[in-house]
Amino acid sequence: MLRIEDITYAVEGRPLFDAASAVIPDGHKVGIVGRNGTGKTTLFRLIRGDLSLESGAIALPRGARIGGVAQEVPSNDVSLIDTVLAADTERAELLAEADSASDPARIADIQTRLADIDAWSAEARAASILKGLGFDHEDQQRPCSDFSGGWRMRVALAAVLFSAPDLLLLDEPTNYLDLEGALWLESYLAKYPHTVLVISHDRGLLNRAVGSILHLEDRKLTLYQGPYDQFARQRAERLAQAQAMAKKQEARRAHLQSYVDRFRYKADKAKQAQSRLKAIARMEPITSPQEAALRAFSFPEPEEMSPPIIHIEGGVTGYGDTEVLRRMTLRIDQDDRIALLGKNGQGKSTLSKLLSDRLPLMAGRMTRSSKLRIGYFAQHQVDELHVDETPLDHLRRLRPDEGPARWRSRLSGFGLMAAQAETEVGRLSGGQKARLSLLLATIDAPHMLILDEPTNHLDIESREALVEALTAYTGAVILVSHDMHLLELVADRLWLVSDGTVKPFEGDLATYRDLLLARDAPAPKPQASSKPKRPSRDAILALRSEVRKGEQRVEKLSEMKDKLDEKLADPALYEADKQGDLAVWQKKYAEVVDGLERAEALWLEAAERLEQAENP
């Protein structure tokens, strides 16, 4: 159980927590929500002990392990699978000691503990997690240095999931995942056997992977039971009640003040007026909880164009001489809302670049309206803003003919008010940078807006504002996002990018989600009447690895048994004054024999499964 008791903490004089408390029972999955800047990440640092409380206490069960994704794994020559396996430090230390141990008693202890922590299935578990996060068998054998920072963040996430801490702390874990990885993570967290705290603005994850919401507001913590949508309803009711009470109190205050104003200077009414003044002074102000105003986005409206605005027939595109997408026949009208589905690396970004005229058509035919304007937002563009310039500087360069009043009006239309307008971009929050990038992408009133992961740094209120803006927008929208809530509310057409082409997906997003989860689920055992399918190459390689490791375990335990046989054959052990030692060695011997029997059974079972796989 995690206990947070009356904690107080401030940063540079700004209080983040003031006598805040919460209790999280063991095994609960909790989503942490609150406006950006209220202290969610700071709360994690306080729980881990990285920061010291001013007052109060945070308590966990003695010996509880805390885990989280602090940073991406280093770029080194260690393979992905070995990087993840190393995250279970106890297993790694035991295996290293097993290779050098010579004392039979210690060897028996090591093997017993390895069996207790299910060490022999570790590689299969690590491989399964990596696969769920987008790494196939070949990827898992490659060194970390082969992958970019975003992909190494996925490896870091896989490592902490594999280590299975008693308290798992995740801070916006879906920000570096695609839709497929995000859906897999939702399913994994829902079944995670220990306590999870996850900071997230992803409503899909908060609705499907957690059972309660911890809300950080007004420097307090409030725990709500149920997923996010239930929390939102309860919160709306609470706000409505607070607003109604505040309105009634204000009416009462005005009524009392009116009496005072009328009669305070009349001798026969002075006493009553004074009593009413005291009543006003005694009134405790009723204030609504801090509520993030819906920071609306104001997308400029394009003029209407004749359909289609883009038409591709037999299109081929890629990089240099390498074809990535082929056989494309696609049509886009100005009122289309299209979500691109498919795993990372299949070509979603390639298609976006083709549509935005950032890649050429290598073959086929593409026609587009002659005056077509396209707005393009991708995550890397947030990183390409001029960090030493203010948002006003950006607009001054792009719109030199406009004046400061118009620049400020444009910025406020995207939630960047006076303070942010004159702040250097390098000092803005991630959400504020994303708002500026969205403003720059839409400043020309595009007929088509291509958005690649637009919500990564936006809080929930801002995501809702984006949904409203896209709903009102009269241009076409091409959307790539891991945010199922955004896709469900905005997209009315789905295109699947896979196997080197782009095709309409006939089902809805719920169907696509079910297909992904079914693909990652263990295959059901075939019925007697069904014809068995030949296992995949990855499955056969995994079975061969399991057989090889099983054989090694049997050999190791056999060596241990031989050493214990030799020890128990020593006549000196049976002398009267060594009967206590004899009982210990006999117990160790029984444990090794039991371990050997289990290892042999696992080895034979794996060998049988391999034979069936190779000769179906």
C-alpha positions as CSV (number, residue, x, y, z in Angstrom):
1,M,0.0,0.0,0.0
2,L,1.3,3.5,-0.9
3,R,0.4,6.1,1.7
4,I,0.8,9.8,0.9
5,E,0.2,11.7,4.2
6,D,-0.1,15.5,4.4
7,I,2.8,16.2,2.1
8,T,3.9,19.8,1.5
9,Y,6.4,20.8,-1.2
10,A,7.2,23.9,-3.2
11,V,9.5,24.7,-6.1
12,E,11.2,28.1,-6.1
13,G,8.6,29.4,-3.6
14,R,5.6,28.2,-5.7
15,P,3.7,25.6,-3.6
16,L,2.8,22.4,-5.6
17,F,1.5,20.3,-2.6
18,D,-0.1,21.6,0.6
19,A,-1.1,19.0,3.1
20,A,-2.0,16.6,0.3
21,S,-2.9,13.0,1.1
22,A,-3.9,9.8,-0.7
23,V,-3.9,6.0,-0.1
24,I,-3.3,3.6,-3.0
25,P,-4.0,-0.1,-2.2
26,D,-1.7,-2.8,-3.4
27,G,-2.4,-4.0,-7.0
28,H,-4.4,-0.9,-8.0
29,K,-3.9,0.7,-11.4
30,V,-4.2,4.5,-11.0
31,G,-4.1,7.3,-13.6
32,I,-2.7,10.6,-12.4
33,V,-4.3,13.7,-14.1
34,G,-4.1,17.4,-13.6
35,R,-3.2,20.5,-15.6
36,N,0.4,20.8,-16.9
37,G,2.6,22.3,-14.3
38,T,0.6,21.2,-11.3
39,G,3.3,18.8,-10.1
40,K,2.5,15.3,-11.5
41,T,6.1,14.5,-12.4
42,T,7.3,16.1,-9.1
43,L,5.0,13.7,-7.3
44,F,6.8,10.7,-8.9
45,R,10.2,12.2,-7.8
46,L,9.0,12.5,-4.3
47,I,7.7,8.9,-4.2
48,R,11.1,7.7,-5.5
49,G,12.9,9.8,-2.9
50,D,14.7,11.9,-5.5
51,L,13.3,15.0,-3.7
52,S,12.9,15.7,0.0
53,L,9.5,16.7,1.4
54,E,9.1,19.9,3.4
55,S,6.6,18.1,5.6
56,G,4.4,15.0,5.6
57,A,5.4,11.5,4.6
58,I,5.3,9.0,1.8
59,A,5.3,5.3,2.9
60,L,5.6,2.0,1.0
61,P,5.9,-1.6,2.4
62,R,9.4,-2.4,3.5
63,G,11.5,-3.8,0.6
64,A,9.0,-2.7,-2.1
65,R,10.7,-2.2,-5.4
66,I,9.9,1.1,-7.3
67,G,10.5,1.2,-11.1
68,G,10.0,3.7,-13.9
69,V,11.4,4.9,-17.2
70,A,13.9,7.5,-16.3
71,Q,15.6,7.9,-19.6
72,E,16.3,6.1,-22.9
73,V,18.7,3.1,-22.9
74,P,22.3,4.0,-24.0
75,S,23.4,3.7,-27.6
76,N,25.8,0.7,-27.2
77,D,26.6,-2.7,-28.7
78,V,24.3,-4.7,-26.3
79,S,21.4,-6.4,-28.0
80,L,17.9,-5.3,-27.2
81,I,17.0,-8.7,-25.7
82,D,20.0,-8.7,-23.5
83,T,19.4,-5.1,-22.4
84,V,15.9,-6.1,-21.3
85,L,17.1,-9.3,-19.6
86,A,19.7,-7.3,-17.6
87,A,16.9,-5.2,-16.1
88,D,16.1,-8.1,-13.7
89,T,19.2,-7.5,-11.7
90,E,18.6,-10.4,-9.3
91,R,18.3,-12.9,-12.1
92,A,21.4,-11.4,-13.8
93,E,23.5,-11.6,-10.6
94,L,22.3,-15.1,-9.9
95,L,23.2,-16.4,-13.4
96,A,26.6,-14.7,-13.2
97,E,27.3,-16.3,-9.8
98,A,26.1,-19.7,-11.0
99,D,28.9,-19.7,-13.6
100,S,31.6,-19.3,-11.0
101,A,30.1,-20.9,-7.8
102,S,31.9,-24.0,-6.5
103,D,30.3,-24.5,-3.1
104,P,27.6,-27.1,-3.6
105,A,25.4,-25.5,-0.9
106,R,25.5,-22.1,-2.6
107,I,25.0,-23.7,-6.0
108,A,21.8,-25.4,-4.8
109,D,20.6,-22.1,-3.2
110,I,21.2,-20.3,-6.5
111,Q,19.3,-22.8,-8.6
112,T,16.4,-22.9,-6.1
113,R,16.1,-19.2,-6.2
114,L,16.3,-19.2,-10.0
115,A,13.4,-21.6,-10.1
116,D,11.5,-19.5,-7.6
117,I,11.7,-16.4,-9.8
118,D,10.9,-18.4,-13.0
119,A,14.3,-17.4,-14.4
120,W,14.2,-20.0,-17.2
121,S,11.2,-18.4,-18.9
122,A,12.7,-14.9,-18.7
123,E,13.9,-14.8,-22.3
124,A,10.5,-15.7,-23.7
125,R,8.9,-13.1,-21.4
126,A,11.3,-10.4,-22.5
127,A,10.9,-11.2,-26.1
128,S,7.1,-11.0,-25.8
129,I,7.3,-7.6,-24.3
130,L,9.7,-6.3,-27.0
131,K,7.4,-7.7,-29.7
132,G,4.4,-6.0,-28.2
133,L,6.3,-2.7,-28.3
134,G,7.1,-3.2,-32.0
135,F,10.4,-5.2,-32.1
136,D,10.4,-8.4,-34.2
137,H,12.9,-11.3,-33.5
138,E,15.6,-9.9,-35.8
139,D,15.3,-6.4,-34.2
140,Q,15.7,-8.0,-30.7
141,Q,19.1,-9.4,-31.7
142,R,20.4,-6.1,-33.0
143,P,22.5,-3.7,-30.8
144,C,20.8,-0.6,-29.2
145,S,23.1,1.6,-31.3
146,D,21.1,0.6,-34.4
147,F,18.0,2.5,-33.1
148,S,17.0,6.1,-32.7
149,G,16.3,7.8,-29.4
150,G,12.5,7.2,-29.7
151,W,13.0,3.5,-30.2
152,R,15.5,3.2,-27.4
153,M,12.8,4.8,-25.1
154,R,10.6,1.8,-26.1
155,V,13.5,-0.5,-25.0
156,A,13.7,1.3,-21.7
157,L,10.0,0.8,-21.2
158,A,10.3,-2.9,-22.1
159,A,13.1,-3.2,-19.5
160,V,11.1,-1.7,-16.6
161,L,8.0,-3.8,-17.6
162,F,10.2,-6.9,-17.6
163,S,11.7,-6.1,-14.2
164,A,8.1,-6.1,-12.8
165,P,8.6,-3.7,-9.8
166,D,6.1,-3.7,-7.0
167,L,5.3,0.0,-7.8
168,L,5.5,0.9,-11.5
169,L,5.6,4.6,-12.2
170,L,5.0,5.6,-15.8
171,D,5.1,9.2,-17.0
172,E,3.3,9.7,-20.4
173,P,4.4,6.3,-21.7
174,T,2.5,6.5,-24.9
175,N,4.2,9.6,-26.1
176,Y,6.9,7.5,-27.9
177,L,4.6,4.7,-29.0
178,D,2.5,4.3,-32.1
179,L,-1.2,3.3,-31.9
180,E,-0.3,-0.4,-32.0
181,G,2.2,-0.1,-29.2
182,A,-0.2,2.1,-27.1
183,L,-3.0,-0.5,-27.4
184,W,-0.6,-3.3,-26.5
185,L,0.5,-1.3,-23.4
186,E,-3.1,-0.7,-22.3
187,S,-3.7,-4.5,-22.4
188,Y,-0.5,-5.2,-20.6
189,L,-1.0,-2.7,-17.8
190,A,-4.6,-3.9,-17.2
191,K,-3.2,-7.4,-16.4
192,Y,0.0,-6.2,-14.5
193,P,0.2,-8.0,-11.2
194,H,1.4,-5.1,-9.0
195,T,0.6,-1.5,-8.4
196,V,0.7,1.0,-11.3
197,L,0.7,4.8,-11.2
198,V,0.6,6.3,-14.7
199,I,0.6,10.0,-15.7
200,S,-1.2,10.3,-18.9
201,H,-3.4,12.6,-21.1
202,D,-4.5,9.6,-23.2
203,R,-8.2,9.1,-22.5
204,G,-8.1,5.6,-24.1
205,L,-5.5,4.4,-21.7
206,L,-7.1,6.1,-18.7
207,N,-10.4,4.4,-19.6
208,R,-9.2,0.9,-20.3
209,A,-6.0,0.3,-18.3
210,V,-6.7,1.9,-14.9
211,G,-9.4,1.5,-12.3
212,S,-9.2,4.8,-10.5
213,I,-8.0,8.4,-11.1
214,L,-5.8,10.5,-8.8
215,H,-6.5,14.1,-9.5
216,L,-4.0,16.8,-8.6
217,E,-5.5,20.2,-8.3
218,D,-5.3,23.2,-5.9
219,R,-2.2,21.6,-4.4
220,K,-4.4,18.6,-3.2
221,L,-4.8,15.0,-4.2
222,T,-8.3,13.5,-4.7
223,L,-8.8,9.8,-5.5
224,Y,-11.8,9.0,-7.7
225,Q,-12.9,5.4,-8.2
226,G,-13.5,4.3,-11.8
227,P,-11.9,5.1,-15.2
228,Y,-11.4,8.6,-16.6
229,D,-14.9,9.1,-18.2
230,Q,-16.5,8.3,-14.8
231,F,-14.1,10.7,-13.1
232,A,-15.0,13.4,-15.7
233,R,-18.7,13.0,-14.9
234,Q,-18.1,13.1,-11.1
235,R,-15.9,16.1,-11.5
236,A,-18.5,18.0,-13.7
237,E,-21.1,17.3,-11.0
238,R,-18.7,18.6,-8.3
239,L,-18.0,21.7,-10.3
240,A,-21.7,22.4,-10.9
241,Q,-22.5,22.0,-7.2
242,A,-19.6,24.3,-6.2
243,Q,-20.7,26.9,-8.8
244,A,-24.3,26.7,-7.6
245,M,-23.3,27.1,-3.9
246,A,-21.0,30.0,-4.8
247,K,-23.8,31.7,-6.7
248,K,-26.2,31.3,-3.7
249,Q,-23.6,32.6,-1.3
250,E,-22.9,35.6,-3.5
251,A,-26.7,36.4,-3.6
252,R,-26.9,36.1,0.1
253,R,-23.8,38.4,0.6
254,A,-25.3,41.0,-1.8
255,H,-28.6,40.9,0.1
256,L,-26.9,41.5,3.5
257,Q,-24.6,44.2,2.0
258,S,-27.7,45.9,0.6
259,Y,-29.3,46.1,4.0
260,V,-26.0,47.4,5.5
261,D,-25.7,50.1,2.8
262,R,-29.3,51.2,3.4
263,F,-29.4,51.3,7.2
264,R,-25.9,51.5,8.7
265,Y,-26.2,55.2,9.4
266,K,-29.7,55.1,10.9
267,A,-29.7,54.9,14.6
268,D,-32.6,52.6,15.0
269,K,-31.1,50.1,12.4
270,A,-27.4,50.4,13.3
271,K,-27.4,47.4,15.5
272,Q,-29.0,45.2,12.9
273,A,-26.6,46.6,10.2
274,Q,-23.6,45.7,12.4
275,S,-24.8,42.2,12.9
276,R,-25.1,41.7,9.1
277,L,-21.6,43.1,8.6
278,K,-20.3,40.5,11.0
279,A,-22.3,37.8,9.2
280,I,-20.7,38.8,5.9
281,A,-17.2,38.7,7.5
282,R,-17.9,35.2,8.9
283,M,-18.8,33.9,5.4
284,E,-16.2,31.4,4.1
285,P,-15.7,32.1,0.4
286,I,-16.9,29.2,-1.7
287,T,-14.7,28.9,-4.8
288,S,-14.9,26.5,-7.6
289,P,-11.8,24.2,-7.9
290,Q,-9.3,25.4,-10.4
291,E,-10.6,24.5,-13.8
292,A,-8.4,24.8,-16.9
293,A,-10.2,27.0,-19.4
294,L,-10.9,25.2,-22.7
295,R,-8.0,26.7,-24.6
296,A,-9.6,26.8,-28.0
297,F,-7.6,26.5,-31.3
298,S,-8.7,28.9,-34.0
299,F,-8.0,27.4,-37.4
300,P,-8.5,29.9,-40.3
301,E,-11.1,28.8,-42.8
302,P,-10.0,28.0,-46.4
303,E,-12.1,28.7,-49.4
304,E,-14.0,25.7,-50.9
305,M,-12.4,23.8,-53.8
306,S,-13.9,21.4,-56.3
307,P,-13.4,17.7,-55.4
308,P,-11.1,15.8,-55.5
309,I,-8.3,18.0,-54.1
310,I,-5.8,15.0,-54.6
311,H,-6.2,11.9,-56.7
312,I,-3.5,9.2,-57.1
313,E,-3.6,6.3,-59.6
314,G,-1.1,3.5,-59.4
315,G,1.2,5.6,-57.3
316,V,4.7,4.6,-56.2
317,T,6.9,6.6,-53.7
318,G,9.9,6.1,-51.5
319,Y,13.4,7.5,-50.9
320,G,16.1,7.6,-53.6
321,D,15.7,4.4,-55.6
322,T,14.0,2.5,-52.8
323,E,10.3,2.0,-53.2
324,V,8.3,2.1,-49.9
325,L,4.7,2.3,-51.1
326,R,3.3,0.9,-54.3
327,R,0.0,0.3,-56.1
328,M,-1.7,3.3,-54.5
329,T,-5.0,4.4,-55.8
330,L,-6.4,7.1,-53.5
331,R,-8.8,10.1,-53.5
332,I,-9.0,12.9,-51.0
333,D,-11.9,15.4,-50.9
334,Q,-11.9,18.6,-48.9
335,D,-14.4,17.3,-46.4
336,D,-12.5,14.0,-45.7
337,R,-11.3,13.1,-42.2
338,I,-8.8,10.2,-42.7
339,A,-6.8,8.3,-40.0
340,L,-3.7,6.4,-41.1
341,L,-3.4,3.1,-39.4
342,G,-0.4,0.7,-39.4
343,K,2.7,-0.2,-37.5
344,N,5.7,2.2,-37.4
345,G,8.0,1.7,-40.3
346,Q,5.2,0.6,-42.7
347,G,5.1,4.0,-44.4
348,K,2.6,6.3,-42.7
349,S,5.1,9.2,-42.6
350,T,6.2,8.4,-46.2
351,L,2.6,8.8,-47.3
352,S,2.2,12.0,-45.3
353,K,5.4,13.4,-47.0
354,L,4.1,12.5,-50.5
355,L,0.7,14.2,-49.8
356,S,2.5,17.3,-48.5
357,D,4.8,17.4,-51.5
358,R,7.9,16.6,-49.5
359,L,8.5,13.4,-51.5
360,P,8.1,12.9,-55.2
361,L,5.9,10.4,-57.0
362,M,8.3,7.8,-58.5
363,A,5.6,6.2,-60.8
364,G,1.9,6.4,-61.5
365,R,-0.1,9.6,-61.7
366,M,-1.1,12.2,-59.1
367,T,-3.3,15.2,-59.7
368,R,-4.0,18.0,-57.2
369,S,-5.9,21.2,-57.3
370,S,-3.8,24.0,-58.7
371,K,-4.2,26.3,-55.7
372,L,-4.1,23.6,-53.0
373,R,-2.6,24.8,-49.8
374,I,-1.4,22.1,-47.3
375,G,-0.6,22.5,-43.6
376,Y,1.8,19.9,-42.1
377,F,2.5,19.2,-38.4
378,A,4.9,16.6,-37.3
379,Q,6.6,16.1,-34.0
380,H,10.0,16.9,-35.3
381,Q,8.8,20.3,-36.3
382,V,8.2,21.2,-32.7
383,D,12.0,20.5,-32.2
384,E,12.8,22.7,-35.2
385,L,11.4,25.9,-33.7
386,H,13.9,28.7,-33.1
387,V,14.6,28.2,-29.4
388,D,16.2,31.7,-29.0
389,E,13.3,33.5,-30.5
390,T,9.8,34.3,-29.0
391,P,6.5,33.3,-30.7
392,L,6.2,37.0,-31.7
393,D,9.6,36.7,-33.5
394,H,8.3,33.7,-35.4
395,L,5.2,35.6,-36.6
396,R,7.2,38.8,-37.3
397,R,9.4,36.8,-39.7
398,L,6.5,35.0,-41.4
399,R,4.1,37.9,-41.5
400,P,6.2,41.1,-41.7
401,D,3.3,43.1,-43.1
402,E,1.1,42.5,-40.1
403,G,1.3,44.5,-36.9
404,P,1.9,43.5,-33.3
405,A,-1.9,43.5,-32.5
406,R,-2.6,41.0,-35.3
407,W,0.4,38.8,-34.2
408,R,-0.9,38.7,-30.6
409,S,-4.4,38.0,-31.8
410,R,-3.1,35.0,-33.8
411,L,-1.2,33.7,-30.8
412,S,-4.1,34.1,-28.4
413,G,-6.2,32.1,-30.8
414,F,-3.9,29.2,-30.0
415,G,-3.8,29.7,-26.3
416,L,-0.5,31.6,-26.2
417,M,-1.3,34.7,-24.2
418,A,0.7,37.8,-23.5
419,A,3.3,36.2,-21.2
420,Q,4.0,33.3,-23.6
421,A,4.1,35.6,-26.6
422,E,7.3,37.3,-25.4
423,T,9.0,34.2,-23.8
424,E,11.8,32.5,-25.7
425,V,10.6,29.2,-27.2
426,G,13.3,27.3,-25.4
427,R,11.6,28.2,-22.1
428,L,8.1,27.3,-23.2
429,S,6.5,24.0,-22.1
430,G,6.1,21.2,-24.6
431,G,2.4,21.9,-24.9
432,Q,3.0,25.6,-25.7
433,K,5.6,24.7,-28.3
434,A,3.1,22.3,-29.9
435,R,0.5,25.1,-30.0
436,L,3.0,27.4,-31.7
437,S,3.8,24.7,-34.3
438,L,0.1,24.1,-34.9
439,L,-0.4,27.9,-35.5
440,L,2.5,28.0,-38.0
441,A,1.1,24.9,-39.8
442,T,-2.3,26.5,-40.2
443,I,-1.4,30.1,-40.7
444,D,-2.1,30.0,-44.5
445,A,-5.6,28.6,-44.1
446,P,-4.7,25.2,-45.7
447,H,-7.3,23.2,-47.6
448,M,-5.7,20.0,-46.1
449,L,-4.1,19.6,-42.7
450,I,-1.7,16.7,-42.1
451,L,-1.2,16.0,-38.4
452,D,1.4,13.4,-37.3
453,E,1.0,12.8,-33.5
454,P,-0.3,16.3,-32.7
455,T,-1.3,15.5,-29.1
456,N,2.0,14.3,-27.6
457,H,2.5,17.4,-25.4
458,L,-1.1,18.5,-25.0
459,D,-3.1,18.0,-21.8
460,I,-6.6,16.6,-21.8
461,E,-8.3,19.9,-22.0
462,S,-6.2,21.0,-24.9
463,R,-6.8,17.7,-26.7
464,E,-10.6,18.3,-26.3
465,A,-10.1,21.8,-27.7
466,L,-8.2,20.3,-30.7
467,V,-11.1,17.9,-31.3
468,E,-13.5,20.8,-31.4
469,A,-11.3,22.8,-33.7
470,L,-10.9,19.9,-36.2
471,T,-14.6,19.2,-36.1
472,A,-15.3,22.8,-37.1
473,Y,-12.4,23.0,-39.6
474,T,-13.7,22.9,-43.2
475,G,-10.5,21.5,-44.8
476,A,-9.4,17.8,-45.2
477,V,-7.6,16.2,-42.3
478,I,-5.0,13.4,-42.5
479,L,-4.3,12.1,-39.0
480,V,-1.6,9.9,-37.5
481,S,-2.1,9.4,-33.8
482,H,-1.8,6.9,-31.0
483,D,-4.7,8.7,-29.3
484,M,-7.7,6.4,-29.9
485,H,-10.1,9.0,-28.4
486,L,-8.9,11.7,-30.9
487,L,-9.2,9.2,-33.8
488,E,-12.7,8.1,-32.8
489,L,-14.0,11.6,-32.6
490,V,-12.3,13.1,-35.7
491,A,-11.8,10.4,-38.3
492,D,-14.6,9.1,-40.5
493,R,-12.4,7.1,-42.9
494,L,-9.5,4.7,-42.1
495,W,-6.6,3.9,-44.4
496,L,-4.3,0.9,-43.5
497,V,-0.7,1.4,-44.5
498,S,0.9,-2.1,-44.6
499,D,2.6,-4.6,-46.9
500,G,4.0,-1.8,-49.1
501,T,0.7,-0.2,-50.0
502,V,-2.3,1.8,-48.7
503,K,-5.8,0.5,-48.7
504,P,-9.1,1.5,-47.1
505,F,-9.8,-0.3,-43.8
506,E,-13.4,-1.5,-43.9
507,G,-14.0,-1.9,-40.2
508,D,-14.0,0.7,-37.5
509,L,-11.4,1.5,-34.8
510,A,-12.9,-0.9,-32.4
511,T,-12.5,-3.7,-35.0
512,Y,-8.9,-2.6,-35.6
513,R,-8.1,-2.7,-31.9
514,D,-9.6,-6.2,-31.6
515,L,-7.6,-7.4,-34.5
516,L,-4.3,-6.1,-33.0
517,L,-5.0,-7.6,-29.6
518,A,-6.0,-10.9,-31.1
519,R,-2.8,-10.9,-33.1
520,D,-0.7,-10.5,-30.0
521,A,-2.7,-13.0,-27.9
522,P,-1.4,-16.6,-27.6
523,A,-2.7,-18.8,-30.4
524,P,-5.5,-21.2,-29.3
525,K,-4.7,-24.9,-29.3
526,P,-6.0,-26.5,-32.6
527,Q,-9.0,-28.8,-32.3
528,A,-8.4,-32.5,-33.2
529,S,-10.2,-32.0,-36.5
530,S,-8.4,-28.9,-37.6
531,K,-5.3,-29.0,-39.8
532,P,-2.3,-27.6,-37.8
533,K,-0.5,-24.6,-39.3
534,R,3.3,-24.5,-39.7
535,P,4.7,-22.2,-37.0
536,S,6.5,-19.0,-38.0
537,R,10.3,-18.8,-38.4
538,D,10.3,-16.6,-35.2
539,A,8.5,-19.3,-33.3
540,I,10.9,-22.1,-34.4
541,L,13.9,-19.9,-33.5
542,A,12.4,-19.3,-30.1
543,L,11.8,-23.0,-29.5
544,R,15.4,-23.9,-30.6
545,S,16.7,-21.3,-28.1
546,E,14.4,-22.8,-25.4
547,V,15.7,-26.4,-26.1
548,R,19.3,-25.2,-26.0
549,K,18.8,-23.4,-22.7
550,G,16.9,-26.4,-21.3
551,E,19.8,-28.7,-22.1
552,Q,22.3,-26.3,-20.5
553,R,20.1,-26.2,-17.3
554,V,20.1,-30.0,-17.1
555,E,23.8,-30.1,-17.5
556,K,24.4,-27.6,-14.8
557,L,22.0,-29.3,-12.4
558,S,23.6,-32.7,-13.2
559,E,27.0,-31.3,-12.3
560,M,25.6,-30.0,-9.0
561,K,24.1,-33.3,-8.2
562,D,27.4,-35.1,-8.9
563,K,29.1,-32.7,-6.5
564,L,26.5,-33.3,-3.8
565,D,26.8,-37.1,-4.4
566,E,30.5,-36.8,-3.7
567,K,29.8,-34.7,-0.6
568,L,27.2,-37.1,0.8
569,A,29.6,-40.0,0.2
570,D,32.2,-38.6,2.6
571,P,32.1,-40.8,5.8
572,A,33.2,-37.9,7.9
573,L,29.8,-36.3,7.3
574,Y,28.1,-39.1,9.2
575,E,30.0,-38.7,12.4
576,A,27.8,-37.9,15.5
577,D,28.9,-34.4,15.9
578,K,28.0,-33.6,12.2
579,Q,24.4,-34.8,12.1
580,G,23.3,-31.1,11.8
581,D,25.4,-30.6,8.7
582,L,24.2,-33.9,7.3
583,A,20.6,-32.7,7.5
584,V,21.5,-29.5,5.6
585,W,23.3,-31.3,2.8
586,Q,20.5,-33.8,2.5
587,K,18.0,-31.0,2.1
588,K,20.2,-29.4,-0.6
589,Y,20.5,-32.7,-2.3
590,A,16.7,-33.1,-2.4
591,E,16.3,-29.6,-3.8
592,V,18.8,-30.2,-6.6
593,V,17.2,-33.6,-7.5
594,D,13.8,-31.9,-7.6
595,G,15.2,-29.1,-9.7
596,L,16.8,-31.6,-12.0
597,E,13.6,-33.5,-12.6
598,R,11.7,-30.3,-13.4
599,A,14.5,-29.1,-15.7
600,E,14.5,-32.4,-17.6
601,A,10.7,-32.3,-17.9
602,L,10.9,-28.8,-19.4
603,W,13.7,-29.7,-21.7
604,L,11.9,-32.8,-23.0
605,E,8.6,-30.8,-23.4
606,A,10.5,-28.1,-25.4
607,A,12.2,-30.6,-27.6
608,E,8.9,-32.3,-28.4
609,R,7.3,-29.0,-29.3
610,L,10.3,-28.2,-31.5
611,E,10.0,-31.5,-33.3
612,Q,6.3,-30.9,-33.9
613,A,7.0,-27.4,-35.2
614,E,9.7,-28.5,-37.6
615,N,7.7,-31.6,-38.8
616,P,4.0,-30.6,-38.6
